[in-house]
Amino acid sequence: MSPPIKENEKEERRRVSRSRALGEVEMVETASGNVTRGRLIELSLIGCRVYVGHRLPVRGALKLRIMREGQTFEAIGIVVWSESQGTGIIFERFEEEQEQVLEKWIAALTGSSGDM
């Protein structure tokens, strides 16, 4: 059983505003190699919420691929929480060119200019 999420970690995922977003998600659990596909529900600069139809192991590391609007964003992520209505994933690391894709999506979702 995974240790409970600390209160400050719960607060951390609320510091950055999240935007509703649609997209396809593919996740590979690094520990097992299991592949899970799901739907993107919300997106932020530090993570996302996805619906996968089942719970994923909390604190599990994932290779994450999000596909939307003809573009792909790839990152290593960590499952922060997982419930029947969705799974919260924080982005642990991604390449600089991936950050540009993410910033462009966030700018479009929030209506900002994208100058970040």
C-alpha positions in Angstrom: 0.0 0.0 0.0 1.3 3.4 -0.9 1.9 6.0 1.8 -0.8 8.7 2.0 -0.3 12.0 0.2 1.0 14.7 2.5 -1.2 17.7 3.0 1.4 20.0 1.4 1.4 17.8 -1.8 -2.4 18.2 -2.0 -2.0 22.0 -1.8 0.8 21.9 -4.4 -1.5 20.6 -7.1 -3.9 23.5 -6.5 -1.3 26.3 -6.8 -1.5 26.4 -10.6 -4.8 26.9 -12.3 -6.0 24.0 -14.4 -7.9 24.2 -17.6 -10.4 21.8 -19.0 -8.9 20.2 -22.0 -9.7 17.3 -24.3 -7.1 14.9 -25.7 -6.0 11.3 -25.8 -3.5 10.0 -23.3 -1.2 7.0 -23.3 0.7 6.0 -20.2 3.3 3.4 -19.6 3.9 2.4 -16.0 7.7 2.3 -15.6 7.6 -0.4 -12.9 5.5 -2.9 -14.8 5.5 -1.8 -18.4 1.7 -1.9 -18.4 0.2 0.4 -21.0 -3.0 2.4 -20.2 -4.9 4.6 -22.5 -7.3 7.3 -21.3 -8.8 10.8 -21.9 -7.4 14.1 -20.9 -9.8 16.0 -18.6 -7.7 18.9 -17.3 -4.3 20.4 -18.0 -1.9 22.7 -16.3 1.8 23.7 -16.5 2.7 21.2 -13.8 0.3 18.3 -14.4 -3.0 16.9 -15.6 -6.1 15.0 -14.7 -7.0 12.0 -16.9 -9.8 9.5 -17.0 -8.6 5.9 -17.5 -11.5 3.8 -16.1 -9.5 2.2 -13.3 -7.2 3.3 -10.5 -3.5 3.6 -11.1 -0.9 3.1 -8.3 -0.4 6.3 -6.3 3.3 7.5 -6.5 3.8 5.3 -9.6 6.0 6.7 -12.3 4.7 6.9 -15.8 5.9 7.7 -19.3 3.2 9.9 -20.4 2.1 10.9 -24.0 -0.7 13.4 -24.5 -2.1 13.9 -28.0 -4.3 16.8 -28.9 -4.8 19.2 -31.8 -2.4 17.2 -34.0 0.5 17.6 -31.5 2.1 15.4 -28.9 3.4 16.2 -25.4 5.7 13.7 -23.7 6.8 13.7 -20.1 7.7 11.5 -17.1 5.0 11.8 -14.6 4.0 10.7 -11.1 0.5 9.6 -10.1 -0.5 11.9 -7.2 -4.0 10.6 -6.7 -6.3 8.1 -8.4 -10.0 7.8 -7.9 -12.9 6.5 -10.0 -13.5 10.0 -11.6 -10.0 10.5 -12.6 -6.3 10.3 -11.9 -4.0 13.3 -11.1 -0.5 13.2 -12.5 2.2 15.7 -11.9 4.9 16.2 -14.6 8.2 15.3 -13.1 10.4 16.1 -16.2 10.2 16.8 -19.9 12.4 18.1 -22.6 12.5 21.8 -23.5 10.7 21.3 -26.8 8.0 19.6 -25.0 7.6 22.6 -22.7 6.9 24.7 -25.7 4.1 22.4 -26.8 2.6 22.5 -23.3 2.9 26.3 -23.0 1.2 26.7 -26.4 -1.7 24.5 -25.3 -2.1 26.3 -22.0 -2.0 29.7 -23.7 -4.8 28.6 -26.1 -6.9 27.2 -23.3 -6.6 30.3 -21.1 -6.7 32.9 -23.9 -3.3 34.3 -22.9 -0.7 35.4 -25.5 1.6 32.5 -24.7 4.5 34.8 -23.7 5.7 32.8 -20.7 
